[in-house]
Amino acid sequence: MAEGIGSTVPRRQLGRLLRQYRTEAGVTLDAAAEALEYSRQKIWRIECGLGPVRVLDVKAMCELYGVSAELTEAMKGLAAETKSKGWWHAYGDVVPSWFELYVGLESAAAHLRRYDESLIPGLFQTRQYTQAIYRLDRPQASEEERERAVEVRLQRQSLLTRRLPAAPRVVQVLSEAVLRRPVGGAGVMHAQLDHVMRLSDLPNVSIRVLPLAAGPQPGAVAGSFVILDFPPVEGGRAAPEPSVVYSESLTGALYLDKADELAAYERVWKGLDALALGEAESKDMIKRITGEMRHD
């Protein structure tokens, strides 16, 4: 796996495969734990992709489930990748565990579809805009802690222009309210909207505005969210990582990947896509709002 992607996706892929083969073999979680002399919690954590996995453990589990030698070798390769560390691990003191999972998924995604109704998303924020948000979001944190959190956010943005692996396709729908909500003062907002305009010129980035004049729309109920789609696995050794919907709250996040959950958010996205302005019209609106700020 390319440097910087980390272990999130291989952990999830390996866990899903091991759970699948255990189920197909008719072995319960308790029976597997007893046969392997593992705790039930250990097997559950491996199947949920919650940590690195030893090659020795994969070998023992595959033997118990009757997995073919070829598939066992493929999964041992995945196990080796579960020990990879992404760049964000160096910022563990300021990255909540629930968000660390998202950063790993974001780094591995081939396609991101975002709707944001309150703030400019982290991938598009300037340093000054981010600093203003963290002063509000983390009032008890020291200046040093907030600055480290800012650095994480800015480091994430490198995925928009990375070469290897190829930068993901990012399709962003922004509520007009996001553009008009002042954060950090007029100067900060002016620079922020200019930055959004520059990013919209990247070949892999599409930024569209959902005008307030569109009235009630699906995103008003769903709130801000991201749909992440993943590339095929090299060598076809496992099924591609299923798409995931990420929705964040103040103290945690939801990771939704069941078929009915994905279908619900796909319907919301289709509604947003139908109501949002085209790219050229969106640029015109952003320019107009920026000009209004200049004259305030």
C-alpha positions in Angstrom: 0.0 0.0 0.0 1.3 3.4 -0.9 3.0 5.4 1.8 0.7 7.7 3.6 -2.5 5.6 3.0 -2.1 3.8 6.3 -3.7 0.6 7.5 -7.4 1.4 7.7 -8.6 -0.2 4.5 -6.5 -3.4 4.7 -7.7 -3.9 8.4 -11.3 -3.6 7.3 -10.9 -5.8 4.3 -9.1 -8.5 6.2 -11.6 -8.4 9.1 -14.5 -8.7 6.6 -12.9 -11.7 4.9 -12.2 -13.5 8.1 -15.7 -13.0 9.3 -17.1 -14.2 6.0 -15.0 -17.4 6.0 -15.8 -18.1 9.7 -19.5 -17.8 8.9 -19.3 -20.0 5.8 -17.5 -22.6 7.9 -20.3 -22.6 10.4 -18.0 -21.6 13.3 -19.4 -19.3 15.9 -17.3 -16.5 17.5 -17.2 -18.4 20.8 -16.2 -21.7 19.1 -13.4 -19.9 17.2 -12.2 -18.3 20.4 -12.2 -21.7 22.2 -10.5 -23.6 19.3 -7.8 -20.9 18.9 -7.4 -20.2 22.6 -8.1 -16.5 21.9 -10.4 -14.2 23.8 -13.7 -13.6 22.1 -12.9 -9.9 22.2 -9.7 -10.4 20.2 -11.5 -12.2 17.3 -14.2 -9.5 17.4 -11.6 -6.7 17.1 -9.9 -8.4 14.2 -13.1 -8.9 12.4 -14.1 -5.3 12.9 -10.7 -4.1 11.6 -9.9 -2.3 14.8 -6.2 -2.9 14.9 -3.1 -4.5 13.4 -3.2 -8.3 12.9 -0.4 -10.8 13.2 0.3 -13.0 10.1 0.4 -16.0 12.6 -3.1 -15.3 13.7 -4.4 -15.1 10.2 -2.7 -18.4 9.4 -4.3 -20.1 12.4 -7.8 -18.7 11.7 -7.6 -19.7 8.0 -6.6 -23.2 9.0 -9.6 -23.4 11.4 -12.0 -22.2 8.7 -10.7 -24.4 5.9 -9.6 -21.5 3.7 -7.6 -22.5 0.6 -3.8 -22.0 0.6 -4.0 -19.3 -2.1 -6.6 -17.2 -0.2 -4.6 -17.7 3.0 -1.5 -16.3 1.3 -3.5 -13.3 0.1 -4.9 -12.6 3.6 -1.4 -13.0 5.1 -0.4 -10.2 2.7 -3.2 -8.0 4.0 -2.2 -8.8 7.6 1.3 -7.4 6.9 -0.3 -4.1 5.6 -2.4 -3.8 8.8 0.8 -2.6 10.5 1.3 0.4 8.2 1.1 3.8 9.8 -0.4 6.8 8.1 1.1 10.3 8.5 -1.7 11.2 10.9 -0.5 8.8 13.6 2.1 11.4 14.5 -0.7 13.7 15.6 -2.5 11.1 17.8 -2.7 13.6 20.7 -4.9 16.0 18.8 -6.8 13.5 16.5 -9.8 11.8 18.2 -9.9 8.0 17.6 -13.3 8.3 15.9 -11.8 10.8 13.4 -8.6 8.9 12.9 -10.7 6.2 11.1 -12.1 8.8 8.8 -8.7 10.2 7.9 -7.6 6.7 6.9 -10.7 6.1 4.8 -10.4 9.6 3.2 -6.7 8.9 2.3 -7.7 5.6 0.6 -10.8 6.8 -1.3 -11.0 7.2 -5.0 -14.1 9.4 -5.0 -15.5 11.8 -2.4 -18.9 13.3 -2.6 -19.6 15.9 0.1 -22.4 18.1 1.2 -21.7 20.8 3.7 -24.4 23.2 5.1 -22.6 25.0 7.9 -18.9 25.5 7.3 -16.2 25.3 4.6 -15.0 21.7 4.8 -11.6 21.0 6.2 -10.1 19.9 2.8 -10.8 23.5 1.5 -10.0 25.6 4.5 -7.2 28.2 4.7 -5.0 28.3 7.8 -6.7 31.4 9.1 -10.2 30.0 8.7 -9.2 26.8 10.4 -7.6 28.7 13.3 -10.9 30.7 13.8 -12.9 27.5 13.9 -10.6 25.8 16.4 -10.7 28.9 18.7 -14.4 28.3 18.8 -14.4 24.5 18.8 -11.6 24.0 21.3 -11.7 26.9 23.8 -10.0 25.0 26.5 -7.1 23.8 24.4 -3.7 25.5 24.5 -2.5 27.5 21.6 0.1 24.7 20.8 -2.6 22.0 20.8 -4.8 24.1 18.5 -1.9 24.7 16.2 -1.2 21.0 16.0 -4.8 20.4 15.1 -4.6 23.0 12.4 -1.5 21.2 11.0 -3.4 17.9 10.7 -6.2 19.7 8.8 -3.7 21.3 6.4 -1.8 18.1 5.9 -5.0 16.3 4.9 -5.3 18.8 2.0 -2.3 17.3 0.2 -4.5 14.5 -1.0 -6.2 16.9 -3.4 -2.9 17.3 -5.4 -1.0 14.1 -4.7 0.4 12.1 -7.5 0.7 8.6 -6.0 -1.7 7.2 -5.5 -3.8 9.3 -7.9 -5.6 12.2 -6.2 -9.3 11.3 -5.5 -12.2 12.9 -7.5 -13.8 15.3 -5.1 -17.4 16.6 -5.8 -18.4 19.2 -3.3 -21.9 20.8 -2.8 -21.8 23.8 -0.5 -24.9 25.5 0.8 -24.9 29.2 0.0 -25.2 29.8 3.7 -21.6 28.4 4.1 -20.3 31.2 1.8 -22.2 33.9 3.6 -21.5 32.9 7.2 -18.6 35.1 8.5 -15.8 33.2 10.2 -12.8 35.1 11.5 -13.8 38.4 10.0 -14.2 39.8 6.5 -10.5 39.5 5.6 -10.4 35.8 6.5 -13.6 35.1 4.6 -12.4 37.0 1.5 -9.2 35.0 1.4 -11.1 31.8 2.1 -13.5 32.3 -0.8 -10.6 33.1 -3.1 -9.0 29.9 -2.0 -12.2 27.9 -2.8 -12.2 29.5 -6.3 -8.6 28.4 -6.9 -9.3 24.8 -5.7 -12.3 24.6 -8.1 -9.8 24.9 -11.0 -8.1 21.6 -10.1 -9.0 18.9 -12.6 -10.2 16.5 -9.9 -12.3 19.0 -7.9 -15.8 20.1 -8.6 -17.4 22.7 -6.4 -21.1 23.6 -6.7 -23.3 25.9 -4.7 -26.8 25.0 -3.5 -28.6 28.4 -3.4 -30.8 29.4 -0.6 -33.4 30.2 -3.2 -33.8 26.5 -3.9 -35.9 26.3 -0.7 -36.3 23.1 1.3 -34.1 20.3 0.0 -32.9 16.8 1.1 -29.7 18.0 2.7 -31.7 20.1 5.2 -32.8 16.8 6.8 -29.6 14.8 6.3 -27.2 17.5 7.4 -23.6 17.6 6.3 -22.2 14.2 5.1 -19.5 12.6 2.9 -19.9 9.5 0.7 -16.6 7.7 0.1 -16.1 5.3 -2.7 -12.9 3.2 -3.0 -10.8 1.9 -5.8 -10.5 -1.8 -6.8 -8.0 -3.8 -4.7 -4.7 -4.5 -6.5 -4.4 -8.0 -7.8 -8.1 -8.7 -7.1 -7.2 -10.5 -3.8 -10.3 -9.0 -2.1 -13.5 -7.2 -2.9 -13.2 -3.4 -3.1 -13.9 -1.6 0.2 -17.6 -0.9 0.3 -18.7 2.7 0.0 -19.1 4.4 3.4 -21.2 7.4 4.5 -19.5 9.6 7.1 -21.6 12.0 9.2 -19.9 13.9 12.1 -21.2 15.3 15.3 -19.6 17.3 18.1 -18.3 14.3 20.0 -18.2 11.4 17.5 -19.2 10.3 14.1 -21.4 7.7 12.2 -19.9 5.4 9.6 -22.7 3.9 7.6 -22.2 1.1 5.1 -25.3 -1.0 5.1 -27.1 -1.2 1.7 -30.3 0.6 2.9 -28.2 3.3 4.6 -26.1 3.9 1.4 -29.3 3.9 -0.7 -30.9 6.6 1.5 -27.9 8.9 1.2 -27.6 8.2 -2.6 -31.2 9.5 -2.9 -30.3 12.6 -0.9 -27.2 13.2 -3.1 -29.3 12.8 -6.2 -31.7 15.5 -4.9 -28.8 17.8 -4.0 -27.2 17.3 -7.5 -30.5 18.2 -9.1 -30.9 21.5 -7.2 -27.2 22.7 -7.1 -26.0 25.3 -9.5 -23.6 24.1 -12.3 -19.8 24.7 -11.8 -19.7 27.9 -13.9 -22.8 29.4 -12.1 -21.4 28.4 -8.8 -18.1 30.3 -9.5 -20.2 33.3 -10.5 -22.1 33.2 -7.2 -18.8 32.8 -5.2 -17.3 35.8 -7.0 -20.5 37.9 -6.4 -20.5 37.1 -2.6 -16.8 37.8 -2.4 -17.4 41.2 -4.1 -20.2 41.9 -1.6 -17.8 41.3 1.3 -15.3 43.7 -0.3 -17.9 46.5 -0.2 -19.3 45.9 3.3 
